[in-house]
Amino acid sequence: MNPFALLGVDETADDAAVRAAYLAGVRRFPPDRDPDAFQRIRDAYQAIRDEEHRLDFRLFGPAASRWAPPLA
């Protein structure tokens, strides 16, 4: 899954653009009409919802959501 492609945003998109794409996707595929598409959009947004998550995704790929930094 490439969350950038799924949401239709560039990898350099900022928080506002990612959120706008997510909200557009939710309006297009509401959970009561297409739960599978809604889940994919929600997962994509969770993977790249802010700059830190986008950096993790670019560095570690799809496994980034399961990645946790080591304890200091």
Phi, psi and omega in degrees: 000128173253104184296330179295314179292320181298319179275346178077034177239158178282157179294344179263010182296148178269178183304318183295319180292320179295315179296319179297319178294321178297312181296323177295320178295321179294321177294325181285324182234075180295152185297333181280343180259322181217080185298328181292314179295319178300317180296319178297318179295317180297316179296319179297316179296318179298326182288331185229029189292336176217175186302319180297316179293323178295319178297314177302317181294319179294324181281319189247356178071206184300337179284357184299327182292339179261356182279138176228138180293150179293151178287138182273000000 
